[in-house]
Amino acid sequence: MTACAIEGETAGAAATVSPVSGEAGKAGKAEGSGGREEPEEPERPEAARGPEGAWGPYEPAESHGVVEPPVPDESGEPGGDVGAAPRAAAFTIAADGSYAARLTLSGAADAAAWFPERWTLDGHEPYAVPLPLDQPEEPDSDVLPLADGRVLIRRQVADRHTFSLLYPTGPGTGELPLGALGRADGVHLTLLPPSPDGASAYVLSVGEHSTAVWLVAGGAFGPVHVAEVPGRCSGGVWLDRAGRLLALDREPVGGGPVKAVAVDLGRGGEVTPLLQIAPESNDRLLLADTDSGLLLIRSDAPGHDRLGWGVLGSCLPVRFPECLRPADVAVTPFAVQPGQTLMPESCAVALRIDGAVGSWVGVWRPTGHRLHQLPAPEGWLAGSGLWTSDGVLKLPYANRDVPCGVALVEAPADEEPGIGQAWATATESGMQPSAAGAPPAVCKPVPLGQAPLVGRTAPG
């Protein structure tokens, strides 16, 4: 299989972390060996209120969890180094869409404290459960939801990165320590997106010459080193439903263009090239859909950074639609419609659009030749959302009136080829809105069929 990397993940630091033995690791082993109390689902909290009385009343702010938009350059793409990305979104959705988690604030602005909050998304209506402990969290902590309702939290404590699972238990919050990893000066640890298996969590640790992949939840006990990838890696896109094949953006040792590779965690971290559009291009995978094989790619092979799409297992070239590069904004895909088995061209893709006036939502299909631009709900947790298989986009938001809400947006219908204003404009200008013609001459893709996933038949 051939795929690309997530745009703009920050490259890691110059030392590989090592496991820490001691009480933290022992606690993870002892409590994780059996007898764990199953997380209790409390009664629905009234108005999803926060931990009143812990550090003061819960006062949600419209900006909680919202990511500052990247500043686009003249080409309409996010500015800065091609390998650097905006700060990761604070709102993370589980792989199956059942739960989400974020850090949020409690208390007045001059004495606000951070605490984890879990959202339930698969019920009749969404609701939030606060997960505070005895003291507030640091704002640089990371949270990640698992499919069973527990929330992984990564903290920096002295010279260690510690990992725990949080879960509601009666009126309070239970915590299961999972161990720790050593933290050297300058080391930056990155949580990977939620694993498709729903029970595992992984982190990346980037060294000067290689990148380590650690299993920090779902193992026997403590962090487990599962792979060592030559080069400096960033990003992270899961390529299968089992949580075994992971796509990473890799910069070779000694420098060079960033190329996506597939890492097989079930075979000791075996590395396979994923996508190479041009020899000197930076080729990254933003999203991959396992049902349809649709790949969302960012590459500078056409001469500057462009959003493109391809199909896993197809010999057709990667295409770079003109409609995905509107002027003066930055466009980043964040969700692909599932359930479209072997129909990648029919998948609806949700995109975050960042401009001078804020962030809003885009919807696009490969066959549609059009980028639909839609207003976002007030307090949208920008860059987060998920599709249902029948084409309804769920957008989580939080504001002073609705501390836990999900807006439902039906994917707009596309015009048929040759019909409508977009095609009339294209005819006058001599260009199809999706740039469906031949790709730029500098772009000579490697067939997508040369990849670790085999046996997929993509439509021609």
Salt bridges, closest charged atoms under 4 A:
GLU7 OE1 - ARG298 NE 2.75
GLU38 OE2 - ARG36 NH2 3.35
GLU41 OE1 - ARG118 NH2 2.96
GLU46 OE2 - ARG49 NH2 3.62
GLU77 OE1 - ARG298 NH1 2.59
GLU117 OE1 - ARG102 NE 2.98
GLU125 OE2 - ARG44 NH1 3.62
GLU137 OE1 - ARG155 NE 2.72
ASP142 OD2 - ARG154 NE 2.79
ASP148 OD2 - ARG150 NE 2.84
GLU175 OE2 - ARG155 NH1 2.86
GLU208 OE2 - HIS209 NE2 3.98
GLU228 OE1 - HIS225 NE2 2.63
ASP264 OD1 - ARG244 NE 2.59
GLU270 OE2 - ARG267 NH1 3.68
ASP283 OD2 - LYS259 NZ 2.76
ASP291 OD1 - ARG241 NH2 2.27
GLU322 OE2 - ARG306 NH2 3.46
GLU322 OE1 - ARG325 NH1 3.44
ASP354 OD1 - ARG352 NE 2.76
ASP414 OD2 - ARG365 NH1 2.71
ASP414 OD1 - HIS372 NE2 2.64
GLU415 OE2 - ARG370 NH1 3.63
